[in-house]
Amino acid sequence: MSRSRKPDWLKTRPPSGERFTEIKQTLRNRDLHTVCEEANCPNLGECWSGRDGPGTATFMLMGDRCSRGCNFCDVETGGMEPLDPEEPQQVADAVAEIGLDYVVLTSVDRDDLPDQGAGHFAETIRAIKERDPSILVECLIPDFQGEPELVRKIIDAGPDVLAHNIETVDRLQWPVRDRRAGYEQSLSVLRQADREGDCYTKTSLMLGVGEYAHEVYQTLSDLQQAGVDVVTFGQYLQPSRSHLEVSEYVHPDVFDTWQRVAESEFDFLYCASGPMVRSSYRAGELFVESVLRDGESVEAAREATRASE
């Protein structure tokens, strides 16, 4: 299949709607960033427009420039700026203004900072929880170079979901990710989150970067042993010609197969799998919310979530 022409199943509608405009204006007024915009997420219109609910956004902390240069990511690299000490409270205020009851926080990598930004991330979690303890907070964190005390800062702040993306199979960590990242380093973060955290753990893989099926299977096995609860699969899309090329546009049926394998063979609590699925994805958030807030069983939450997709 041609790399330059996307198949029909990857077409999306442009963002629109009153809710989309409201969220965008709130973020601009508070000088906040979202990974939805910075990474050109294809689901931005769906999530911000809130066609199936109140709408959501994934806040990106610590600026819009990353200290690393992963070959799949559209976030700019270098030119790091000082942290904004007002950002944690600004995020908490924006969450209240938008009216979110499930918040996703992520960040750029900040290897340039003494604690790599772990304290700032933790402060944002606490600011949201202090304003309204009922808000569920999902955190998609960097690897903090695998330093346990920095990961512990995030765990101690009390997130409801702690996510860290392994991104791809072991063999393809480079050239997909920055050389400072790594398969075992990411697994160590997920193991620590499972061991020390009172929260669900989550990770995500991209397909279409040159992986083989047996490698994906092995990755699922490794993630299961690391104690991961939720896994997502999505199609890698090349942000620009200077980024990693797409190796394959994976058919939706293959994504369906991986969902069945993840849940049936490896007993992950939930797997969101599809070409347009991303690590911060509303279906996964609805599943966790159903379990945590509504007290549904895992099976009931799975069925309710799929019915809403």
ZIPE-V490885 format. One line per field, one symbol per residue. burial: + if it has 24 or more other C-alpha atoms within 12 Angstrom, else -. Layout:
burial=???
//
This chain:
burial=--------------+---++-+++-++--+-++++++++-++++++++++---+++++++++++++++++++++++------+---++++++++++-+-++++++++++++---+++++++++++++++-----++++++++++++-+-+++++++++++++++++++++-+++++++-+++++++++++++++-++-+++++++++++++----++-++++++-+++++++++++++-----+++-+++++--+--++++++--+++++++++++++++++++++++++++-----+--++--+----
//
